[in-house]
Amino acid sequence: MSTAFIFPGQGSQAVGMGKALAETYAAAREVFAEVDAALGEHLTRIMWEGPAEELTLTANAQPALMATSLAALRVLEAEAGLVLSRDAAFVAGHSLGEYSALAAAGTLSISDAARLLRIRGRAMQDAVPAGAGAMAALLGLDYEQAVAVAAEAAEDDVCEAANDNAGGQVVVSGHLKAVERAIEIAKAKGASRAILLPVSAPFHCRLMEPAAEAMAAALAEVTVNAPCVPVVANVRASPVTDPVEIVRLLVEQVTGTVRWRESVVYMAGAGVRRTVEVGAGKVLSGLVRRIAKDIQVAAVGTPEDVAAFIAAKAAPAA
């Protein structure tokens, strides 16, 4: 069965994530130790003990989520015999999850991915003064409708479609006043819900340009290899394998739209019939179900999930 391995983004974090993996598997402990060493601090202590407010800080949440995803992946390799280059048709990740996907595919080392995500998190947080930006989820409108709402709401400010997550689930981002206008316009145009999101900055819009510049500089300092499996890039919703192009798209991703719906549609059209969400939570699995109902979904983030993955792999094909 053609399978894509997918990696979650910000919002999937929770205190305690990855702890059971580390307690159970040496392969997971090695990943968490590598991330702590790369950052020069005990990020795992925040991950496993909290407080939640500290874990949720963008500069912590981004490398923490990557660490949990890569720990789970290394466990699958050690315990289930997973070989990504053989067993995956594609990898993809939502926003910061794209860095997890690239680390999984060998494009970035885990240490470099951790350091890059720490830089990315801080740069995105610092790009806009606190309280000046916002993001809102517009539910019940399709992507084209949400783009039109954002354009109407912008006026002399910035308001853009940031995340095309699934049919009828689009996130807009920009200046606070413009996003508030977008909420009212969306409701008037028939949105079932339009709500501000509890985020610390307006991600994936033009206001993130300073962060894009910071990532261009940071990425220029690391080794970027060709991935062992094609990576479906957020801003293109199609596969990329060339390291130069990967870097260009990672920089563009900071200000560009996360085209998750189109990415899943692409993978389904290319024959993918199962996704395995690797890391914390099951947010992406829920989105996949909404986008492509014929795709089977699985998630691996706990020892129980690992056991279920191994059992499913051993089961005879129907």
PyMOL commands that set and color helices and strands:
alter all, ss='L'
color gray80, all
select helices_A, chain A and resi 19-24+26-39+43-49+52-56+58-80+84-87+97-104+110-126+143-154+176-188+206-219+243-255+260-269+283-291+303-314
alter helices_A, ss='H'
color red, helices_A
select strands_A, chain A and resi 3-7+90-93+133-139+159-166+169-175+193-196+231-232+239-240+274-278+296-300
alter strands_A, ss='S'
color yellow, strands_A
deselect
rebuild
show_as cartoon
